[in-house]
Amino acid sequence: LTDMCPHSCATDMGPFETRDTCPYCGAPRYDQERLRRSGGRDKVPRRRFPTLPIGPQLQALWRSESSAQALRYRRERTAEILDELEANGNQILAWDDIMHGTDYLSAVQQGIIKPDDMVLMLSLDGAQLYEMKQSDCWISIWVVFDFSPEAWYGKALVFYGTVIPGPHKPRNTDSYLYVSLHHLAALMKEGLLVWDAVTHSIIRSHPFLA
């Protein structure tokens, strides 16, 4: 849980971490009555929002034999595409998958993206929870491109990242994604230890943002 502006403008992360007021609307960060009663010691946030780190969610995927096997789609499809390139004079004859992207293939050929790594997409959009009630919120999700394309947006394989409560639209969405991206950056640098239920071994996987 992270402190946020009570009017949903921004969060108190990154460059705003030391501020006691919202940088956009000036609303106080803490409950002013509690702060007054405690002589400035009891700093209770007026509002907070949740972030679900992607690392533990990815670890859970690898622990299931069925999903660990399904996660091998990207590495197998990539090997097929590289064989096709070699057979066709380094020409792609048909583009039907994200793995055909030149940036992706270049990263694989340079060894930046390895077979045990994972490729993710982060998406953020607004949602109205009730038809007859003001309840707008904004939700970020992770999509795992290591599964086959038909599974990318399956209900069980879309993973929540951040939920921004409304009803006002956030004015600085980057501040709300700060925790998610800071966590991902650490995983990209240090790797994520996972138990591969197919090989019954511990591997170090580095998630990459597509």
PyMOL CGO cylinders between C-alpha atoms (Angstrom):
from pymol import cmd
from pymol.cgo import CYLINDER

trace = [
    CYLINDER, 0.00, 0.00, 0.00, 1.30, 3.44, -0.99, 0.3, 1, 1, 1, 1, 1, 1,
    CYLINDER, 1.30, 3.44, -0.99, 0.17, 6.91, 0.05, 0.3, 1, 1, 1, 1, 1, 1,
    CYLINDER, 0.17, 6.91, 0.05, -1.67, 8.90, -2.59, 0.3, 1, 1, 1, 1, 1, 1,
    CYLINDER, -1.67, 8.90, -2.59, -3.43, 12.21, -3.07, 0.3, 1, 1, 1, 1, 1, 1,
    CYLINDER, -3.43, 12.21, -3.07, -7.01, 12.03, -1.69, 0.3, 1, 1, 1, 1, 1, 1,
    CYLINDER, -7.01, 12.03, -1.69, -8.15, 13.45, -5.05, 0.3, 1, 1, 1, 1, 1, 1,
    CYLINDER, -8.15, 13.45, -5.05, -6.22, 10.83, -7.07, 0.3, 1, 1, 1, 1, 1, 1,
    CYLINDER, -6.22, 10.83, -7.07, -3.79, 13.36, -8.63, 0.3, 1, 1, 1, 1, 1, 1,
    CYLINDER, -3.79, 13.36, -8.63, -0.55, 11.49, -7.88, 0.3, 1, 1, 1, 1, 1, 1,
    CYLINDER, -0.55, 11.49, -7.88, 1.23, 9.31, -5.35, 0.3, 1, 1, 1, 1, 1, 1,
    CYLINDER, 1.23, 9.31, -5.35, 3.87, 10.13, -2.79, 0.3, 1, 1, 1, 1, 1, 1,
    CYLINDER, 3.87, 10.13, -2.79, 6.59, 8.16, -4.57, 0.3, 1, 1, 1, 1, 1, 1,
    CYLINDER, 6.59, 8.16, -4.57, 9.73, 9.07, -6.48, 0.3, 1, 1, 1, 1, 1, 1,
    CYLINDER, 9.73, 9.07, -6.48, 10.27, 12.86, -6.57, 0.3, 1, 1, 1, 1, 1, 1,
    CYLINDER, 10.27, 12.86, -6.57, 7.14, 13.39, -4.42, 0.3, 1, 1, 1, 1, 1, 1,
    CYLINDER, 7.14, 13.39, -4.42, 8.19, 11.05, -1.60, 0.3, 1, 1, 1, 1, 1, 1,
    CYLINDER, 8.19, 11.05, -1.60, 9.16, 13.76, 0.89, 0.3, 1, 1, 1, 1, 1, 1,
    CYLINDER, 9.16, 13.76, 0.89, 6.18, 16.02, 0.21, 0.3, 1, 1, 1, 1, 1, 1,
    CYLINDER, 6.18, 16.02, 0.21, 3.40, 16.48, 2.77, 0.3, 1, 1, 1, 1, 1, 1,
    CYLINDER, 3.40, 16.48, 2.77, 1.02, 17.94, 0.19, 0.3, 1, 1, 1, 1, 1, 1,
    CYLINDER, 1.02, 17.94, 0.19, -0.07, 16.97, -3.32, 0.3, 1, 1, 1, 1, 1, 1,
    CYLINDER, -0.07, 16.97, -3.32, 2.17, 18.65, -5.95, 0.3, 1, 1, 1, 1, 1, 1,
    CYLINDER, 2.17, 18.65, -5.95, -0.90, 19.30, -8.14, 0.3, 1, 1, 1, 1, 1, 1,
    CYLINDER, -0.90, 19.30, -8.14, -3.87, 20.26, -5.95, 0.3, 1, 1, 1, 1, 1, 1,
    CYLINDER, -3.87, 20.26, -5.95, -2.06, 20.97, -2.66, 0.3, 1, 1, 1, 1, 1, 1,
    CYLINDER, -2.06, 20.97, -2.66, -4.23, 18.57, -0.62, 0.3, 1, 1, 1, 1, 1, 1,
    CYLINDER, -4.23, 18.57, -0.62, -2.58, 17.43, 2.64, 0.3, 1, 1, 1, 1, 1, 1,
    CYLINDER, -2.58, 17.43, 2.64, -1.08, 13.94, 2.58, 0.3, 1, 1, 1, 1, 1, 1,
    CYLINDER, -1.08, 13.94, 2.58, -1.92, 13.12, 6.21, 0.3, 1, 1, 1, 1, 1, 1,
    CYLINDER, -1.92, 13.12, 6.21, -5.05, 13.28, 8.36, 0.3, 1, 1, 1, 1, 1, 1,
    CYLINDER, -5.05, 13.28, 8.36, -4.76, 16.80, 9.72, 0.3, 1, 1, 1, 1, 1, 1,
    CYLINDER, -4.76, 16.80, 9.72, -6.87, 16.17, 12.83, 0.3, 1, 1, 1, 1, 1, 1,
    CYLINDER, -6.87, 16.17, 12.83, -4.77, 13.15, 13.87, 0.3, 1, 1, 1, 1, 1, 1,
    CYLINDER, -4.77, 13.15, 13.87, -1.63, 15.14, 13.12, 0.3, 1, 1, 1, 1, 1, 1,
    CYLINDER, -1.63, 15.14, 13.12, -2.82, 18.05, 15.29, 0.3, 1, 1, 1, 1, 1, 1,
    CYLINDER, -2.82, 18.05, 15.29, -3.85, 15.85, 18.22, 0.3, 1, 1, 1, 1, 1, 1,
    CYLINDER, -3.85, 15.85, 18.22, -0.50, 14.05, 18.27, 0.3, 1, 1, 1, 1, 1, 1,
    CYLINDER, -0.50, 14.05, 18.27, 1.59, 17.17, 17.94, 0.3, 1, 1, 1, 1, 1, 1,
    CYLINDER, 1.59, 17.17, 17.94, 2.77, 16.17, 14.45, 0.3, 1, 1, 1, 1, 1, 1,
    CYLINDER, 2.77, 16.17, 14.45, 3.82, 12.62, 15.38, 0.3, 1, 1, 1, 1, 1, 1,
    CYLINDER, 3.82, 12.62, 15.38, 0.84, 10.54, 14.14, 0.3, 1, 1, 1, 1, 1, 1,
    CYLINDER, 0.84, 10.54, 14.14, 1.12, 10.69, 10.35, 0.3, 1, 1, 1, 1, 1, 1,
    CYLINDER, 1.12, 10.69, 10.35, -1.88, 8.76, 9.02, 0.3, 1, 1, 1, 1, 1, 1,
    CYLINDER, -1.88, 8.76, 9.02, -2.29, 8.82, 5.21, 0.3, 1, 1, 1, 1, 1, 1,
    CYLINDER, -2.29, 8.82, 5.21, -5.65, 10.12, 4.04, 0.3, 1, 1, 1, 1, 1, 1,
    CYLINDER, -5.65, 10.12, 4.04, -5.71, 7.66, 1.16, 0.3, 1, 1, 1, 1, 1, 1,
    CYLINDER, -5.71, 7.66, 1.16, -3.65, 4.72, -0.14, 0.3, 1, 1, 1, 1, 1, 1,
    CYLINDER, -3.65, 4.72, -0.14, -3.62, 2.46, -3.21, 0.3, 1, 1, 1, 1, 1, 1,
    CYLINDER, -3.62, 2.46, -3.21, -2.43, -1.16, -3.67, 0.3, 1, 1, 1, 1, 1, 1,
    CYLINDER, -2.43, -1.16, -3.67, 0.29, -2.60, -5.90, 0.3, 1, 1, 1, 1, 1, 1,
    CYLINDER, 0.29, -2.60, -5.90, 0.61, -6.36, -6.49, 0.3, 1, 1, 1, 1, 1, 1,
    CYLINDER, 0.61, -6.36, -6.49, 4.28, -7.13, -7.31, 0.3, 1, 1, 1, 1, 1, 1,
    CYLINDER, 4.28, -7.13, -7.31, 4.62, -9.29, -10.43, 0.3, 1, 1, 1, 1, 1, 1,
    CYLINDER, 4.62, -9.29, -10.43, 7.57, -11.36, -9.12, 0.3, 1, 1, 1, 1, 1, 1,
    CYLINDER, 7.57, -11.36, -9.12, 5.64, -13.69, -6.76, 0.3, 1, 1, 1, 1, 1, 1,
    CYLINDER, 5.64, -13.69, -6.76, 2.93, -14.10, -9.40, 0.3, 1, 1, 1, 1, 1, 1,
    CYLINDER, 2.93, -14.10, -9.40, 5.52, -15.29, -11.93, 0.3, 1, 1, 1, 1, 1, 1,
    CYLINDER, 5.52, -15.29, -11.93, 7.06, -17.64, -9.36, 0.3, 1, 1, 1, 1, 1, 1,
    CYLINDER, 7.06, -17.64, -9.36, 3.63, -19.22, -8.84, 0.3, 1, 1, 1, 1, 1, 1,
    CYLINDER, 3.63, -19.22, -8.84, 3.33, -19.86, -12.59, 0.3, 1, 1, 1, 1, 1, 1,
    CYLINDER, 3.33, -19.86, -12.59, 6.58, -21.83, -12.67, 0.3, 1, 1, 1, 1, 1, 1,
    CYLINDER, 6.58, -21.83, -12.67, 5.57, -24.02, -9.71, 0.3, 1, 1, 1, 1, 1, 1,
    CYLINDER, 5.57, -24.02, -9.71, 2.68, -25.55, -11.67, 0.3, 1, 1, 1, 1, 1, 1,
    CYLINDER, 2.68, -25.55, -11.67, 3.80, -28.24, -14.14, 0.3, 1, 1, 1, 1, 1, 1,
    CYLINDER, 3.80, -28.24, -14.14, 1.09, -27.36, -16.66, 0.3, 1, 1, 1, 1, 1, 1,
    CYLINDER, 1.09, -27.36, -16.66, 1.79, -23.62, -16.69, 0.3, 1, 1, 1, 1, 1, 1,
    CYLINDER, 1.79, -23.62, -16.69, 5.58, -24.15, -16.57, 0.3, 1, 1, 1, 1, 1, 1,
    CYLINDER, 5.58, -24.15, -16.57, 5.21, -26.27, -19.70, 0.3, 1, 1, 1, 1, 1, 1,
    CYLINDER, 5.21, -26.27, -19.70, 2.98, -23.65, -21.33, 0.3, 1, 1, 1, 1, 1, 1,
    CYLINDER, 2.98, -23.65, -21.33, 5.61, -20.97, -20.53, 0.3, 1, 1, 1, 1, 1, 1,
    CYLINDER, 5.61, -20.97, -20.53, 7.97, -22.76, -22.94, 0.3, 1, 1, 1, 1, 1, 1,
    CYLINDER, 7.97, -22.76, -22.94, 5.97, -21.56, -25.94, 0.3, 1, 1, 1, 1, 1, 1,
    CYLINDER, 5.97, -21.56, -25.94, 8.12, -18.45, -26.45, 0.3, 1, 1, 1, 1, 1, 1,
    CYLINDER, 8.12, -18.45, -26.45, 11.44, -20.28, -26.41, 0.3, 1, 1, 1, 1, 1, 1,
    CYLINDER, 11.44, -20.28, -26.41, 10.15, -22.99, -28.77, 0.3, 1, 1, 1, 1, 1, 1,
    CYLINDER, 10.15, -22.99, -28.77, 8.54, -20.50, -31.17, 0.3, 1, 1, 1, 1, 1, 1,
    CYLINDER, 8.54, -20.50, -31.17, 11.68, -18.34, -31.12, 0.3, 1, 1, 1, 1, 1, 1,
    CYLINDER, 11.68, -18.34, -31.12, 13.82, -21.34, -32.08, 0.3, 1, 1, 1, 1, 1, 1,
    CYLINDER, 13.82, -21.34, -32.08, 11.46, -22.05, -35.00, 0.3, 1, 1, 1, 1, 1, 1,
    CYLINDER, 11.46, -22.05, -35.00, 11.64, -18.43, -36.19, 0.3, 1, 1, 1, 1, 1, 1,
    CYLINDER, 11.64, -18.43, -36.19, 15.45, -18.40, -36.02, 0.3, 1, 1, 1, 1, 1, 1,
    CYLINDER, 15.45, -18.40, -36.02, 15.53, -21.61, -38.09, 0.3, 1, 1, 1, 1, 1, 1,
    CYLINDER, 15.53, -21.61, -38.09, 13.17, -19.99, -40.63, 0.3, 1, 1, 1, 1, 1, 1,
    CYLINDER, 13.17, -19.99, -40.63, 15.43, -16.93, -40.86, 0.3, 1, 1, 1, 1, 1, 1,
    CYLINDER, 15.43, -16.93, -40.86, 18.46, -19.10, -41.52, 0.3, 1, 1, 1, 1, 1, 1,
    CYLINDER, 18.46, -19.10, -41.52, 16.61, -21.09, -44.18, 0.3, 1, 1, 1, 1, 1, 1,
    CYLINDER, 16.61, -21.09, -44.18, 15.20, -18.00, -45.94, 0.3, 1, 1, 1, 1, 1, 1,
    CYLINDER, 15.20, -18.00, -45.94, 18.27, -15.78, -46.14, 0.3, 1, 1, 1, 1, 1, 1,
    CYLINDER, 18.27, -15.78, -46.14, 17.46, -13.84, -42.98, 0.3, 1, 1, 1, 1, 1, 1,
    CYLINDER, 17.46, -13.84, -42.98, 14.03, -12.87, -44.37, 0.3, 1, 1, 1, 1, 1, 1,
    CYLINDER, 14.03, -12.87, -44.37, 10.75, -13.16, -42.46, 0.3, 1, 1, 1, 1, 1, 1,
    CYLINDER, 10.75, -13.16, -42.46, 8.09, -14.45, -44.85, 0.3, 1, 1, 1, 1, 1, 1,
    CYLINDER, 8.09, -14.45, -44.85, 5.07, -14.02, -42.54, 0.3, 1, 1, 1, 1, 1, 1,
    CYLINDER, 5.07, -14.02, -42.54, 4.56, -11.95, -39.41, 0.3, 1, 1, 1, 1, 1, 1,
    CYLINDER, 4.56, -11.95, -39.41, 2.12, -13.65, -37.06, 0.3, 1, 1, 1, 1, 1, 1,
    CYLINDER, 2.12, -13.65, -37.06, 3.61, -13.30, -33.59, 0.3, 1, 1, 1, 1, 1, 1,
    CYLINDER, 3.61, -13.30, -33.59, 5.37, -10.75, -31.38, 0.3, 1, 1, 1, 1, 1, 1,
    CYLINDER, 5.37, -10.75, -31.38, 8.42, -13.01, -31.60, 0.3, 1, 1, 1, 1, 1, 1,
    CYLINDER, 8.42, -13.01, -31.60, 8.87, -11.87, -35.23, 0.3, 1, 1, 1, 1, 1, 1,
    CYLINDER, 8.87, -11.87, -35.23, 9.78, -8.37, -34.03, 0.3, 1, 1, 1, 1, 1, 1,
    CYLINDER, 9.78, -8.37, -34.03, 13.28, -7.31, -35.08, 0.3, 1, 1, 1, 1, 1, 1,
    CYLINDER, 13.28, -7.31, -35.08, 14.08, -5.73, -31.69, 0.3, 1, 1, 1, 1, 1, 1,
    CYLINDER, 14.08, -5.73, -31.69, 13.06, -8.93, -29.92, 0.3, 1, 1, 1, 1, 1, 1,
    CYLINDER, 13.06, -8.93, -29.92, 15.01, -11.21, -32.26, 0.3, 1, 1, 1, 1, 1, 1,
    CYLINDER, 15.01, -11.21, -32.26, 18.06, -8.97, -32.01, 0.3, 1, 1, 1, 1, 1, 1,
    CYLINDER, 18.06, -8.97, -32.01, 17.93, -9.16, -28.19, 0.3, 1, 1, 1, 1, 1, 1,
    CYLINDER, 17.93, -9.16, -28.19, 17.70, -12.97, -28.39, 0.3, 1, 1, 1, 1, 1, 1,
    CYLINDER, 17.70, -12.97, -28.39, 20.58, -13.27, -30.86, 0.3, 1, 1, 1, 1, 1, 1,
    CYLINDER, 20.58, -13.27, -30.86, 22.75, -11.01, -28.67, 0.3, 1, 1, 1, 1, 1, 1,
    CYLINDER, 22.75, -11.01, -28.67, 21.98, -13.16, -25.61, 0.3, 1, 1, 1, 1, 1, 1,
    CYLINDER, 21.98, -13.16, -25.61, 20.16, -10.33, -23.84, 0.3, 1, 1, 1, 1, 1, 1,
    CYLINDER, 20.16, -10.33, -23.84, 16.94, -12.38, -23.65, 0.3, 1, 1, 1, 1, 1, 1,
    CYLINDER, 16.94, -12.38, -23.65, 17.68, -16.00, -22.75, 0.3, 1, 1, 1, 1, 1, 1,
    CYLINDER, 17.68, -16.00, -22.75, 15.46, -19.11, -22.95, 0.3, 1, 1, 1, 1, 1, 1,
    CYLINDER, 15.46, -19.11, -22.95, 14.58, -19.06, -19.21, 0.3, 1, 1, 1, 1, 1, 1,
    CYLINDER, 14.58, -19.06, -19.21, 13.73, -15.35, -19.20, 0.3, 1, 1, 1, 1, 1, 1,
    CYLINDER, 13.73, -15.35, -19.20, 10.21, -13.94, -19.50, 0.3, 1, 1, 1, 1, 1, 1,
    CYLINDER, 10.21, -13.94, -19.50, 8.74, -11.21, -21.71, 0.3, 1, 1, 1, 1, 1, 1,
    CYLINDER, 8.74, -11.21, -21.71, 5.97, -9.04, -20.23, 0.3, 1, 1, 1, 1, 1, 1,
    CYLINDER, 5.97, -9.04, -20.23, 3.66, -6.24, -21.27, 0.3, 1, 1, 1, 1, 1, 1,
    CYLINDER, 3.66, -6.24, -21.27, 2.24, -3.63, -18.88, 0.3, 1, 1, 1, 1, 1, 1,
    CYLINDER, 2.24, -3.63, -18.88, -1.10, -1.99, -19.68, 0.3, 1, 1, 1, 1, 1, 1,
    CYLINDER, -1.10, -1.99, -19.68, -3.16, 0.64, -17.84, 0.3, 1, 1, 1, 1, 1, 1,
    CYLINDER, -3.16, 0.64, -17.84, -6.77, 1.59, -18.52, 0.3, 1, 1, 1, 1, 1, 1,
    CYLINDER, -6.77, 1.59, -18.52, -9.85, 2.98, -16.79, 0.3, 1, 1, 1, 1, 1, 1,
    CYLINDER, -9.85, 2.98, -16.79, -12.86, 0.95, -15.69, 0.3, 1, 1, 1, 1, 1, 1,
    CYLINDER, -12.86, 0.95, -15.69, -16.34, 1.78, -14.40, 0.3, 1, 1, 1, 1, 1, 1,
    CYLINDER, -16.34, 1.78, -14.40, -17.29, -0.82, -11.79, 0.3, 1, 1, 1, 1, 1, 1,
    CYLINDER, -17.29, -0.82, -11.79, -21.03, -0.06, -11.55, 0.3, 1, 1, 1, 1, 1, 1,
    CYLINDER, -21.03, -0.06, -11.55, -23.44, 1.04, -14.28, 0.3, 1, 1, 1, 1, 1, 1,
    CYLINDER, -23.44, 1.04, -14.28, -25.50, 3.43, -12.13, 0.3, 1, 1, 1, 1, 1, 1,
    CYLINDER, -25.50, 3.43, -12.13, -22.88, 4.61, -9.65, 0.3, 1, 1, 1, 1, 1, 1,
    CYLINDER, -22.88, 4.61, -9.65, -19.81, 6.83, -9.91, 0.3, 1, 1, 1, 1, 1, 1,
    CYLINDER, -19.81, 6.83, -9.91, -17.04, 4.33, -9.29, 0.3, 1, 1, 1, 1, 1, 1,
    CYLINDER, -17.04, 4.33, -9.29, -14.35, 4.91, -11.88, 0.3, 1, 1, 1, 1, 1, 1,
    CYLINDER, -14.35, 4.91, -11.88, -10.95, 3.40, -11.21, 0.3, 1, 1, 1, 1, 1, 1,
    CYLINDER, -10.95, 3.40, -11.21, -7.82, 2.66, -13.21, 0.3, 1, 1, 1, 1, 1, 1,
    CYLINDER, -7.82, 2.66, -13.21, -6.21, -0.77, -13.29, 0.3, 1, 1, 1, 1, 1, 1,
    CYLINDER, -6.21, -0.77, -13.29, -2.80, -1.85, -14.59, 0.3, 1, 1, 1, 1, 1, 1,
    CYLINDER, -2.80, -1.85, -14.59, -2.29, -5.44, -15.75, 0.3, 1, 1, 1, 1, 1, 1,
    CYLINDER, -2.29, -5.44, -15.75, 0.63, -7.62, -16.75, 0.3, 1, 1, 1, 1, 1, 1,
    CYLINDER, 0.63, -7.62, -16.75, 0.40, -9.86, -19.83, 0.3, 1, 1, 1, 1, 1, 1,
    CYLINDER, 0.40, -9.86, -19.83, 2.94, -12.70, -20.10, 0.3, 1, 1, 1, 1, 1, 1,
    CYLINDER, 2.94, -12.70, -20.10, 4.09, -13.16, -23.71, 0.3, 1, 1, 1, 1, 1, 1,
    CYLINDER, 4.09, -13.16, -23.71, 5.79, -16.48, -22.93, 0.3, 1, 1, 1, 1, 1, 1,
    CYLINDER, 5.79, -16.48, -22.93, 2.40, -18.16, -23.33, 0.3, 1, 1, 1, 1, 1, 1,
    CYLINDER, 2.40, -18.16, -23.33, 0.91, -18.76, -26.77, 0.3, 1, 1, 1, 1, 1, 1,
    CYLINDER, 0.91, -18.76, -26.77, -1.01, -15.73, -28.18, 0.3, 1, 1, 1, 1, 1, 1,
    CYLINDER, -1.01, -15.73, -28.18, -4.44, -17.27, -27.65, 0.3, 1, 1, 1, 1, 1, 1,
    CYLINDER, -4.44, -17.27, -27.65, -3.72, -17.44, -23.91, 0.3, 1, 1, 1, 1, 1, 1,
    CYLINDER, -3.72, -17.44, -23.91, -2.38, -13.88, -23.44, 0.3, 1, 1, 1, 1, 1, 1,
    CYLINDER, -2.38, -13.88, -23.44, -5.69, -12.33, -22.42, 0.3, 1, 1, 1, 1, 1, 1,
    CYLINDER, -5.69, -12.33, -22.42, -7.28, -15.37, -20.81, 0.3, 1, 1, 1, 1, 1, 1,
    CYLINDER, -7.28, -15.37, -20.81, -8.91, -14.51, -17.50, 0.3, 1, 1, 1, 1, 1, 1,
    CYLINDER, -8.91, -14.51, -17.50, -6.59, -16.76, -15.47, 0.3, 1, 1, 1, 1, 1, 1,
    CYLINDER, -6.59, -16.76, -15.47, -3.42, -15.39, -17.11, 0.3, 1, 1, 1, 1, 1, 1,
    CYLINDER, -3.42, -15.39, -17.11, -3.95, -11.63, -16.81, 0.3, 1, 1, 1, 1, 1, 1,
    CYLINDER, -3.95, -11.63, -16.81, -2.19, -10.43, -13.67, 0.3, 1, 1, 1, 1, 1, 1,
    CYLINDER, -2.19, -10.43, -13.67, -3.10, -7.31, -11.72, 0.3, 1, 1, 1, 1, 1, 1,
    CYLINDER, -3.10, -7.31, -11.72, -0.43, -4.71, -11.05, 0.3, 1, 1, 1, 1, 1, 1,
    CYLINDER, -0.43, -4.71, -11.05, -1.92, -1.51, -9.63, 0.3, 1, 1, 1, 1, 1, 1,
    CYLINDER, -1.92, -1.51, -9.63, -5.44, -0.35, -8.76, 0.3, 1, 1, 1, 1, 1, 1,
    CYLINDER, -5.44, -0.35, -8.76, -5.93, 3.43, -8.72, 0.3, 1, 1, 1, 1, 1, 1,
    CYLINDER, -5.93, 3.43, -8.72, -9.19, 4.39, -6.99, 0.3, 1, 1, 1, 1, 1, 1,
    CYLINDER, -9.19, 4.39, -6.99, -11.28, 7.19, -8.48, 0.3, 1, 1, 1, 1, 1, 1,
    CYLINDER, -11.28, 7.19, -8.48, -13.55, 8.87, -9.02, 0.3, 1, 1, 1, 1, 1, 1,
    CYLINDER, -13.55, 8.87, -9.02, -11.10, 11.51, -10.30, 0.3, 1, 1, 1, 1, 1, 1,
    CYLINDER, -11.10, 11.51, -10.30, -8.70, 10.72, -13.13, 0.3, 1, 1, 1, 1, 1, 1,
    CYLINDER, -8.70, 10.72, -13.13, -5.03, 10.50, -12.06, 0.3, 1, 1, 1, 1, 1, 1,
    CYLINDER, -5.03, 10.50, -12.06, -2.95, 13.43, -13.25, 0.3, 1, 1, 1, 1, 1, 1,
    CYLINDER, -2.95, 13.43, -13.25, 0.41, 11.65, -12.95, 0.3, 1, 1, 1, 1, 1, 1,
    CYLINDER, 0.41, 11.65, -12.95, 0.00, 7.97, -13.88, 0.3, 1, 1, 1, 1, 1, 1,
    CYLINDER, 0.00, 7.97, -13.88, 3.78, 7.42, -13.87, 0.3, 1, 1, 1, 1, 1, 1,
    CYLINDER, 3.78, 7.42, -13.87, 3.83, 7.96, -10.10, 0.3, 1, 1, 1, 1, 1, 1,
    CYLINDER, 3.83, 7.96, -10.10, 1.25, 5.19, -9.68, 0.3, 1, 1, 1, 1, 1, 1,
    CYLINDER, 1.25, 5.19, -9.68, 3.34, 2.77, -11.76, 0.3, 1, 1, 1, 1, 1, 1,
    CYLINDER, 3.34, 2.77, -11.76, 6.54, 3.65, -9.90, 0.3, 1, 1, 1, 1, 1, 1,
    CYLINDER, 6.54, 3.65, -9.90, 6.35, 0.75, -7.44, 0.3, 1, 1, 1, 1, 1, 1,
    CYLINDER, 6.35, 0.75, -7.44, 5.57, -1.81, -10.18, 0.3, 1, 1, 1, 1, 1, 1,
    CYLINDER, 5.57, -1.81, -10.18, 8.38, -0.63, -12.44, 0.3, 1, 1, 1, 1, 1, 1,
    CYLINDER, 8.38, -0.63, -12.44, 10.88, -0.28, -9.59, 0.3, 1, 1, 1, 1, 1, 1,
    CYLINDER, 10.88, -0.28, -9.59, 10.14, -3.89, -8.64, 0.3, 1, 1, 1, 1, 1, 1,
    CYLINDER, 10.14, -3.89, -8.64, 10.48, -5.03, -12.27, 0.3, 1, 1, 1, 1, 1, 1,
    CYLINDER, 10.48, -5.03, -12.27, 13.79, -3.16, -12.66, 0.3, 1, 1, 1, 1, 1, 1,
    CYLINDER, 13.79, -3.16, -12.66, 15.18, -5.05, -9.66, 0.3, 1, 1, 1, 1, 1, 1,
    CYLINDER, 15.18, -5.05, -9.66, 14.09, -8.38, -11.19, 0.3, 1, 1, 1, 1, 1, 1,
    CYLINDER, 14.09, -8.38, -11.19, 15.62, -7.44, -14.54, 0.3, 1, 1, 1, 1, 1, 1,
    CYLINDER, 15.62, -7.44, -14.54, 18.93, -6.63, -12.85, 0.3, 1, 1, 1, 1, 1, 1,
    CYLINDER, 18.93, -6.63, -12.85, 19.16, -9.41, -10.26, 0.3, 1, 1, 1, 1, 1, 1,
    CYLINDER, 19.16, -9.41, -10.26, 16.93, -12.12, -11.77, 0.3, 1, 1, 1, 1, 1, 1,
    CYLINDER, 16.93, -12.12, -11.77, 14.02, -13.98, -10.21, 0.3, 1, 1, 1, 1, 1, 1,
    CYLINDER, 14.02, -13.98, -10.21, 14.67, -17.39, -8.63, 0.3, 1, 1, 1, 1, 1, 1,
    CYLINDER, 14.67, -17.39, -8.63, 11.90, -19.81, -9.59, 0.3, 1, 1, 1, 1, 1, 1,
    CYLINDER, 11.90, -19.81, -9.59, 11.21, -23.50, -9.16, 0.3, 1, 1, 1, 1, 1, 1,
    CYLINDER, 11.21, -23.50, -9.16, 10.68, -25.04, -12.60, 0.3, 1, 1, 1, 1, 1, 1,
    CYLINDER, 10.68, -25.04, -12.60, 8.10, -27.78, -12.10, 0.3, 1, 1, 1, 1, 1, 1,
    CYLINDER, 8.10, -27.78, -12.10, 9.00, -29.38, -15.45, 0.3, 1, 1, 1, 1, 1, 1,
    CYLINDER, 9.00, -29.38, -15.45, 12.74, -29.85, -14.85, 0.3, 1, 1, 1, 1, 1, 1,
    CYLINDER, 12.74, -29.85, -14.85, 12.42, -29.96, -11.02, 0.3, 1, 1, 1, 1, 1, 1,
    CYLINDER, 12.42, -29.96, -11.02, 15.19, -27.42, -10.66, 0.3, 1, 1, 1, 1, 1, 1,
    CYLINDER, 15.19, -27.42, -10.66, 15.72, -23.82, -9.55, 0.3, 1, 1, 1, 1, 1, 1,
    CYLINDER, 15.72, -23.82, -9.55, 16.41, -21.37, -12.38, 0.3, 1, 1, 1, 1, 1, 1,
    CYLINDER, 16.41, -21.37, -12.38, 17.11, -17.64, -12.49, 0.3, 1, 1, 1, 1, 1, 1,
    CYLINDER, 17.11, -17.64, -12.49, 14.70, -15.88, -14.84, 0.3, 1, 1, 1, 1, 1, 1,
    CYLINDER, 14.70, -15.88, -14.84, 14.98, -12.23, -15.90, 0.3, 1, 1, 1, 1, 1, 1,
    CYLINDER, 14.98, -12.23, -15.90, 11.65, -10.59, -16.82, 0.3, 1, 1, 1, 1, 1, 1,
    CYLINDER, 11.65, -10.59, -16.82, 11.78, -8.09, -19.70, 0.3, 1, 1, 1, 1, 1, 1,
    CYLINDER, 11.78, -8.09, -19.70, 9.24, -5.38, -20.56, 0.3, 1, 1, 1, 1, 1, 1,
    CYLINDER, 9.24, -5.38, -20.56, 8.07, -5.55, -24.18, 0.3, 1, 1, 1, 1, 1, 1,
]
cmd.load_cgo(trace, "trace")
